[in-house]
Amino acid sequence: MAPNMTEVLERKLGFLNRYITDLGAYAGQDEAARLREHYTIERLLQLLCESAADIALQFLKQDEETLPASYREIFGRLAAKGSMPEPLAKELIAACGMRNVLTHLYDEIDLGRVTAAVEPAVRLYTAFRDWSLNRLAGPKSNTPG
């Protein structure tokens, strides 16, 4: 991998890690406390999805000329290529579906769903971060599983 690409990915992974840490601070809070902070939680869920998609897109840029246009396609393409485990890709696609609702206000926002997403999002994006670090470390870690 070119040094520039490595530096870009490391910087983006730093942002992702910060968002995971920031969201993790809400994991110990009760529902009422989370509801008071729902705007912050919503924003962190949005940033996590966007960061993960941006990182995944960087990995795809290494291999392909035509880049996917949606989050679903980005994670789906990595799974189809066998470089990302399919369960991880499916969870990321679903999580980014929530991001679309939050960002574009497609529907009324279910605050209970937002506040309940804290622990699953921390777990999911930590798994994505770990997958990304393994992928960044070398080609042997690109195998699924």
N, C-alpha and C positions, 0 to 999 in steps of 0.2 A: 504494500500500500504506500502511496506517495506520502512524504512527510506532511504536506499540506492537508491531505485528507485525514491523516491521523490526528493532527492538531485540531482540525475542525470537529472531528468526532469526540475527542477528549473534552473540548470546550462544551459541546452540546450535552455530553454525558454529565458534566459538572452541573449544568442547569437542571437536568433531569434529577440528579441526586438531591439538589437543593429543594426541588418541588416535592420529592418523596419525603424528605425530612420535614418540611413545613407541613405537609398533610398529615404525617405521622403524629404531629403534636396534638391533633384532634382525636386520635385513637383512644385516648384515655378519658375523653369527656363524655358526659351523658348527653342524651338526646336534646334536652333543653339548651345546654351550652352550645351544642352544634347548631341548633336552629338559630341561635343569636348570631352565629358566625357563618351562616349559610352562603352569603355572598363570597366570602373568602374561600370556603370549601369549593363552591362552584368554579371559581376562577382557577384554583389549583387543579381541579379535575380537567378543566379545559387546557391548561398549560401542560399537564402531564401527557395528555393525548397528542397535542401538537408537537411536543418535544420528541415523543416516541416516534411519531410519524416522520418527523424531520430526520431523526437518526436512521430509521429504517430506509428512508429515501436515499441517504448517503451511501448505505451499503448497496442499494440497487444501482446507483450511479456507477459503481465500480464495474458492474457486469452488463449493463444494458444501455441501449441508446434511447429507447422509448420508455419514458417514465410514466407510472400510473398517475391518474388524476384525482383519485379519491383515497381516503384512508383505508377503506375496504380493499381496494385494489393493491395498495402498498403492502399491507400485511398478508393479504391473500397470495400475492406474487411470491413473497419470501417463503411462504409455506409450500406453494406449488413447486418452487425450485428445490425444496428439500433443505433449505438452510435454516428455517425456523420451524420448530415443532408446531404442528397444526393446532393443538389445543391452545397454545400461547397466542397464535395468530387469531383464532376465533374469539378469545377473550379480549384481545386488543380491539378487534373490530366492534365488538359489543360495547366496550368502554367508550370508544370514539363515537358510537351512536348516541350515547348520552351527551357527549360534548356537542354534537350537532344540535340536540334539543336545547341545551343550555345557551349556546351561542346564537342560534337563529330563531329561538323562541317558536319552534314549530308547533308546540303544544304547551299547555300549562305545565309548569315545572312542579313535579312532585317532590316537595322538600323532604319527605320521609325517605324517598329513594336516594336523594342527594346525601343526606346525613348517614344513611346506611352504607353508602359506597366507600366510606373512608378506609376501613380495614381491607376490604377486597382490592381497592385501588392501590394501596400501599404494597400489598402482596404482589399484585399483578405487575406494577411498574418496577418493583424490585427484581422480579423474575426477568422482565424485559431488560433491565439494566445489566443483570448478570449475563444474560444471553449476549447482549451487545459487547460486553467486555471480553467474553470468550471469543466472539467473532473477531473482534479487533486484535486479539492476541495472536491469531494465526489461523491458517486454512484448515488445520486438523479439527478445530472446534466448530467448523461450519456444518458438520454432519448433524442430522436431526436426532432428537432424543434427549 
